[in-house]
């Protein structure tokens, strides 16, 4: 019988006596017999025996043993099969939970740079940390949790395209995280494609630079997260922000005192403008973003080109800096970027004073 079904005979060792006993006494298997069958079901799962083959073997045995006492035998078969299934499924669930916990712990350690057997554990999840890796993160209006359906959906899509030993998708700190080899240049684009289709309109993606080793994954993750934060602070329009394109901003922030001095010196006079400095700052940002094209800037701001020209003249009169002069434009643009980075101008106090 085991040859016909492909099920090892020892896995039926606790089942055949149940059938014989049911045929002889008409009684269903007791608790002890059921516990034995549950254990055998778990062992079948661990040995990779398909549940369909196990069920076929059980039904075949019941058919062979069926006779005058056929009804009790079949009833015993049904109860025995239920016990097998219970043991099998419990073993599967234990394996899944164990794998999920190990994966979650590995991701936490990887993104925090904890080095406890990291390279060895990485191999289990298909990562070879000696290579260069890029981390991309996605942020939505609502934090992305581990149970977000997009985590599994994107993972399945990327694994189908790039293979199971290349990509790691997870949720971390409210962000959706993608870790991919730097050689898979299309991976972050594919990740972004699925984020665009699965998150709300306010989504953003940050992409770190490629780095090698476990520490490189941490660095790329931090760069990707900081790219999103910079985009929000600066009001940048692109929804996909690459750390490599934003390297100037960490440099600007490295000496905060110097940046505060630059902003106060260059833009401080705008505090005296009627209506405050914000409309003039927005106009400068729009002009710089349009590479000096005042018509395009006016379209972006929703005002006339004449109004843009008037505001730029007010900036020149108040600050002494003109966006039309190359040297002065660089200083002015750096000051405007710095203002957004340090949160200038400060919010007005209740009494109207800044």
URCORWO-V191406 format. One record per run of one state. SS is the DSSP state (@ for helix, = for strand, . for the rest). FROM is the first residue (numbers start at 0). TO is the last residue. Records with the same first field share a line. If there is no record, write none. Layout:
SS=FROM-TO + FROM-TO
This chain:
.=0-0 + 5-7 + 25-29 + 46-49 + 65-68 + 112-116 + 124-130 + 139-147 + 162-165 + 172-173 + 181-185 + 198-202 + 207-209 + 234-238 + 254-254 + 272-276 + 289-292 + 301-303 + 319-324 + 342-353
@=1-4 + 8-24 + 30-45 + 50-64 + 69-111 + 117-123 + 148-161 + 186-197 + 212-233 + 242-253 + 255-271 + 277-288 + 293-300 + 304-318 + 325-341
==131-138 + 166-171 + 174-180 + 203-206 + 210-211 + 239-241
